[in-house]
């Protein structure tokens, strides 16, 4: 059962090139499947999330991160009565525009393009990929996705100005995106905040005392895990604390979004689009925890000494043998370069 403010596939604005209905898949399901079978989606496997593949194959890459975002987003959407098929398609496509080497790669590409009076934006690039670069179908270029998925690619993480981006005018830039698109950015935050703590701990770049001292919400849940599972090994208690953080953020987003919907008097999709601000937010308490966790990760992982001076999400740091040697000197008993 969909909520009154959810996007209904039968009311979709459709595709650029009309296609006959599929006998057993709706249009958003077809969009999801087209994304999964695209070359751009497969390439996510070789793109960096935080750690390069040269470090270890146990850590997240863009593909595994995307799968985690989709799982979180589906859960939230189902609880709120949103269109899960649309949410899944948006979650799976949300990172296809990212270049290699994480955020450092995006900054380098943007800097190179600005020398020629251009710029790089991964949302706009994702739209180019699904609209033009993908070549799979004889009837059209690109994936011929529905308007709602293309709109979500552009608007899920931030708003664009029609005056600055006239080429995007068709995407209702003066209106808010549907809730299905709004929640993707926050599901993304939940996924990578918790995953980066996990991968940082597994890499030995973050120690348990360091995390407990720098992330109060983690320390609180770790103490709970110690009381509940006193005989468990450290890693399992760590996992329990991290699981509780993830559940806290997901539950808070669901409850706060329900609260915002009620406070704003949202009755239908038109009300969502006309709302003066985005409705998908964390509560003030959890938002403060999220900011604190992100700041901790920036200071202690993304821009850690082991990642070198470039601050590039460890994309070059672990390929730099000097970084490995520094880490070995700190922890000779645990050589992260031989994981």
C-alpha positions in Angstrom: 0.0 0.0 0.0 1.5 3.3 -1.1 1.0 6.5 1.0 -0.9 9.4 -0.6 2.4 11.3 -1.0 4.2 8.5 -2.7 5.1 8.4 -6.4 2.8 6.1 -8.4 4.2 4.4 -11.4 1.0 4.6 -13.3 1.2 8.4 -13.0 4.8 8.5 -14.3 5.6 11.2 -16.8 7.0 8.4 -18.9 10.1 8.0 -21.1 11.6 10.2 -23.7 10.9 7.5 -26.3 7.6 5.7 -25.6 7.8 1.9 -25.2 5.1 -0.7 -24.8 4.4 -1.9 -21.2 6.2 -5.0 -20.1 4.0 -7.9 -19.3 5.2 -8.5 -15.7 7.4 -5.5 -14.7 6.4 -2.0 -14.1 8.4 0.9 -15.5 10.4 1.6 -12.3 11.3 -2.1 -12.0 12.5 -2.0 -15.6 14.6 1.1 -14.9 16.2 -0.7 -11.9 17.0 -3.6 -14.1 18.4 -1.4 -16.9 20.7 0.2 -14.3 21.9 -3.2 -13.0 22.7 -4.4 -16.5 24.5 -1.2 -17.6 28.2 -1.0 -18.1 28.4 2.0 -15.8 27.0 0.0 -12.9 29.5 -2.8 -13.4 32.3 -0.3 -13.5 31.5 0.7 -9.9 33.3 -2.5 -8.8 36.7 -1.1 -9.7 36.0 2.4 -8.3 37.2 3.5 -4.9 35.0 4.1 -2.0 37.7 4.7 0.6 40.3 2.0 0.1 41.8 0.9 -3.1 41.6 -2.8 -4.2 45.4 -3.0 -3.8 44.9 -2.8 -0.1 42.4 -5.6 0.4 39.4 -7.0 -1.3 37.5 -7.1 2.1 36.7 -3.3 2.0 33.9 -1.5 0.3 34.1 -0.3 -3.2 31.6 1.8 -5.0 29.6 -1.2 -6.1 29.3 -2.8 -2.6 28.6 0.6 -1.1 25.8 1.1 -3.7 24.2 -2.2 -2.7 24.3 -1.2 1.0 22.6 2.1 0.1 19.9 0.3 -1.8 19.2 -2.0 1.2 18.9 0.9 3.6 16.8 3.0 1.3 14.4 0.1 0.5 13.9 -0.4 4.3 13.1 3.3 4.9 10.8 3.5 1.9 8.8 0.5 2.9 8.2 1.8 6.4 7.0 5.2 5.0 4.8 3.8 2.3 6.9 5.1 -0.5 7.5 3.5 -3.9 10.2 0.9 -3.2 10.8 0.2 -6.9 11.6 3.8 -7.6 13.8 4.1 -4.5 15.7 1.0 -5.4 16.3 2.3 -8.9 17.5 5.7 -7.6 19.8 4.0 -5.0 21.4 1.8 -7.6 22.0 4.6 -10.0 23.1 7.3 -7.6 26.9 6.8 -7.9 27.3 5.9 -11.5 28.5 9.4 -12.4 31.5 9.2 -10.0 34.9 9.0 -11.6 37.6 6.6 -10.4 39.6 7.4 -7.2 36.7 8.7 -5.1 36.3 12.3 -4.3 40.0 13.0 -5.1 39.3 11.8 -8.7 36.3 14.1 -8.9 38.3 17.1 -7.7 41.1 16.4 -10.1 38.8 16.0 -13.0 36.9 19.2 -12.1 40.2 21.1 -11.8 41.3 19.9 -15.2 38.0 20.8 -16.9 38.0 24.3 -15.3 41.2 25.1 -17.2 39.0 24.9 -20.3 36.1 26.9 -18.8 34.1 23.8 -17.9 33.5 21.9 -14.7 32.7 18.4 -13.5 29.6 17.4 -11.5 28.9 13.7 -10.8 25.1 14.1 -10.9 25.2 15.8 -14.3 27.6 13.2 -15.5 25.4 10.4 -14.3 22.6 11.9 -16.3 24.8 12.0 -19.4 25.7 8.3 -18.9 22.1 7.1 -18.7 20.9 9.5 -21.4 23.6 9.1 -24.0 26.8 7.1 -23.1 25.2 3.7 -22.5 24.6 1.8 -25.8 22.5 -1.3 -25.2 19.3 -0.9 -27.2 18.8 -0.7 -30.9 15.7 1.6 -30.5 17.5 4.5 -28.7 20.7 5.8 -27.1 21.1 5.5 -23.4 18.8 3.7 -21.1 15.6 5.6 -21.8 14.7 5.8 -18.1 11.5 7.3 -16.8 11.3 11.0 -15.9 11.1 10.2 -12.2 14.4 8.3 -12.2 16.2 11.0 -14.3 14.8 13.7 -12.0 16.1 11.8 -8.9 19.5 11.5 -10.4 19.7 15.2 -10.7 17.9 16.3 -7.5 18.5 13.6 -4.9 21.5 15.3 -3.2 21.1 19.0 -3.8 19.1 21.6 -5.7 20.1 23.2 -9.0 19.1 26.6 -10.2 17.2 26.9 -13.4 19.1 30.2 -14.2 22.5 28.4 -13.9 21.4 25.2 -15.5 18.8 26.0 -18.2 19.5 22.6 -19.8 17.9 21.0 -16.8 14.7 23.0 -16.9 12.5 20.0 -17.7 13.3 18.6 -14.2 11.1 21.0 -12.3 14.0 22.8 -10.6 11.6 25.2 -8.8 10.0 22.2 -7.0 11.3 19.8 -4.4 12.0 16.2 -5.5 9.7 13.4 -4.3 10.4 11.8 -1.0 11.7 8.8 -2.8 14.6 10.9 -4.1 15.1 13.0 -1.0 15.8 10.0 1.2 18.6 8.6 -1.1 21.2 11.1 0.1 20.6 10.3 3.7 20.6 6.6 3.1 24.0 7.2 1.4 25.2 9.1 4.5 24.1 6.2 6.8 25.8 3.7 4.6 29.2 5.3 4.3 29.4 6.7 7.9 29.0 3.3 9.4 30.9 1.4 6.7 33.9 3.8 6.9 34.1 3.3 10.7 34.1 -0.5 10.0 36.7 -0.4 7.2 38.9 2.1 9.1 38.9 -0.3 12.1 39.5 -3.3 10.0 42.5 -1.6 8.3 44.0 -0.8 11.7 44.1 2.9 10.8 41.4 3.5 13.5 41.8 1.8 16.9 38.9 0.9 19.2 40.0 3.4 21.9 40.3 6.1 19.2 36.8 5.5 17.9 35.3 5.2 21.4 36.9 8.5 22.4 36.0 10.3 19.2 32.5 9.1 18.5 30.4 9.2 21.7 27.4 7.4 20.2 29.6 4.5 19.3 31.1 4.4 22.8 27.6 4.3 24.3 26.5 1.4 22.2 29.9 -0.4 22.7 29.3 -0.3 26.4 25.9 -1.8 25.9 27.4 -4.6 23.8 30.0 -5.3 26.5 27.2 -5.7 29.0 25.1 -7.9 26.8 28.0 -10.0 25.4 30.8 -9.9 27.9 32.5 -13.0 26.5 32.4 -11.9 22.9 35.6 -11.0 21.1 36.3 -7.3 20.5 35.4 -7.4 16.8 32.0 -8.8 17.5 31.3 -6.2 20.2 32.4 -3.6 17.7 30.0 -5.0 15.1 27.2 -4.9 17.6 27.9 -1.2 18.4 28.0 -0.3 14.7 24.8 -2.2 14.0 23.1 -0.1 16.7 24.3 3.1 15.2 23.0 2.1 11.8 19.6 1.1 13.3 19.5 4.4 15.3 20.1 6.5 12.2 17.6 4.6 10.1 14.9 4.6 12.8 15.4 8.3 13.4 15.1 9.2 9.8 11.9 7.2 9.5 10.4 8.8 12.6 11.6 12.3 11.8 10.3 12.2 8.3 6.9 11.1 9.6 7.0 14.0 12.0 7.9 16.5 9.2 5.2 15.2 6.9 2.6 15.7 9.7 3.9 19.1 10.7 3.9 20.3 7.1 0.4 19.0 6.4 1.6 16.9 3.5 -1.3 15.1 1.9 -0.1 14.2 -1.6 2.9 14.4 -3.9 2.0 17.9 -5.0 2.4 19.0 -1.4 5.8 17.4 -1.2 6.9 19.2 -4.4 5.6 22.6 -3.1 7.2 22.4 0.3 9.6 25.2 0.9 12.3 22.9 2.3 13.3 19.2 2.0 11.4 17.0 4.4 13.9 14.1 4.7 16.1 15.1 7.6 17.5 13.6 10.8 16.3 14.9 14.2 18.6 17.6 15.6 20.1 15.1 18.1 21.0 12.5 15.5 22.1 15.1 13.0 24.6 16.4 15.6 25.9 12.8 16.0 26.1 12.4 12.3 28.2 15.6 11.9 30.4 14.5 14.8 31.0 11.1 13.2 31.8 12.6 9.8 34.2 15.1 11.4 35.9 12.3 13.2 36.3 10.3 10.0 37.7 13.3 8.1 40.3 14.0 10.8 41.3 10.5 11.6 40.7 8.4 8.4 40.2 10.4 5.2 43.0 12.9 6.0 45.0 10.7 8.3 48.8 10.7 8.2 48.7 7.3 6.5 46.8 8.7 3.6 49.5 11.1 2.7 49.1 14.9 2.3 46.6 14.8 -0.5 43.6 14.0 1.7 42.2 11.9 -1.1 40.3 9.2 0.8 43.3 6.9 0.9 43.3 6.5 -2.9 47.0 7.1 -3.3 48.1 6.7 0.3 48.1 2.9 0.4 49.6 2.8 -3.1 52.4 5.0 -1.7 54.9 2.6 -0.1 56.1 5.4 2.3 52.6 5.4 3.8 52.8 1.7 4.3 56.1 2.0 6.0 54.8 4.7 8.3 51.9 2.4 9.3 54.3 -0.5 9.9 56.5 1.5 12.2 53.4 2.4 14.3 52.0 -1.1 14.4 54.8 -3.6 13.4 52.7 -6.5 14.7 49.9 -5.7 12.2 51.2 -4.8 8.8 48.2 -3.3 6.9 50.1 -3.5 3.6 50.0 -7.2 3.7 46.3 -7.7 4.4 
